[in-house]
């Protein structure tokens, strides 16, 4: 269980987010929403320790992480960056095995057991067939799944994902979120992810943290906090919320931008 | 050179998991190639010693054998060729391993071990030593010290400017500036140097040569080079992780700052040592890691050991050419560039994207 308590983040001399508090436990999918430049990435970088925490604390199971080593923190909290292209053509299995680094000694190389864990992670996401492919040559959606597999191989409790759906097509966005939801539902992992689509939060998240302009924050169930008023204030567009039913008869709320004029 | 050229390029880039058998086979092939070249290098030269005799002379040091060879053969082997061959292997390995490490560290396959100005610094040190009329050992020490100093300045500039942005980028920019600065210091010294004695000596040194290596030189150089190689070999898995960038490496549990410092210290010690005994030998640190990557893929677990062996083979082969091709010996740096540049172009043209 990760708890962010009264945290202020930003750079020295420029606070971007003030007094923000939320928590996430295993089995939860927390969606972080907010317009560009409101500090989503800054918040992530602060939690991950790339930026100093200006005020407040970050707790893991009630213990302040500020004195933790990189390695200890990396066995509890993982990070999934946006799909990218590294300079060298590693194989998919090699990339996923890099998730084991925090569990290895400084001078160690991964063992057969580590490869087995990496393979299991690939299998869990249904991409075991990619194990021998070259990471730089697979599609963007596959690369994103591989990075998630790497974080699964890291065997963390909390995963932080930076816009995992950003470079994906209409279908792959939904498929990826389904995968994430499935992994979260297994109950061992909590996921925090950012997205630019309020619908992703409405359809898949168990909790939403909305960052508005002027450093406002609202936290709650997605269908309760994502309101037409929030969308208007945060994104400065008109949007309407509708209730829909899927084929199995489950109710959803979706938002649709409504053109004016 | 030709056997080397064909031998290596007939390997296909690995598709699929680096099969253990295939990897073992490649390492075995390289080792055989390496040993064959070692004996060949002892045999060839102005004074040819048949390979059989070479083996017998080497063996006679271990067990007593009838001496059917001339004492000159033994002298040539042990005082001229063996130090030079060992030096070529040591320098080739040092440049290749540090080049491979730097390419991962700085996330750029176009990087060579003199990225942070070590060669320019060492060149300045050697030129200064010659201008001041130092002896051979002092010139080497001066080159070594100035190489370290140049990298130290670059590192300090990088750390100082890193607060303003990406640490890797600022360090590379710092390296370019410090390298240029030291190169212009060398030009000043050349301008001031006596054009009949010192100037040719400086110019020749800058072209690189292993001709005057002695065993004492080697025993001093072996320490830092082997230590650096050992540490980089031990850290090789982390180099994989570093090639994904600082932020990701940190999130995977790597302390990037201390690791980068360790890699820079090792690579700089190795390169400065190599340059101080051999002069500036270009392209080895750039080309050999690419060749190694072509053979075994980008995973540093295999890439570092293979770069080590390939670097030794490459520079030994090139140094052999430098001493036997013409009656007058060609400076080593010229030969490495003459062979390395077209070879590198060939690799770029003939391999699929990403494998070079």
Interface residues (C-beta under 8 A of the other chain):
Chain A: X45 X48 X49 X50 X69 X70 X71 X73 X74 X75 X77 X78 X79 X81 X86 X87 X88 X89 X90 X91 X93 X94 X98 X99 X101 X102 X104 X106 X107 X108 X109 X110 X131 X132 X134 X136 X137 X154
Chain B: X15 X16 X17 X18 X103 X104 X107 X108 X109 X234 X235 X236 X237 X238 X240 X241 X243 X244 X245 X247 X248 X250 X251 X252 X253 X254 X255 X293 X297 X298 X299 X301 X354 X355
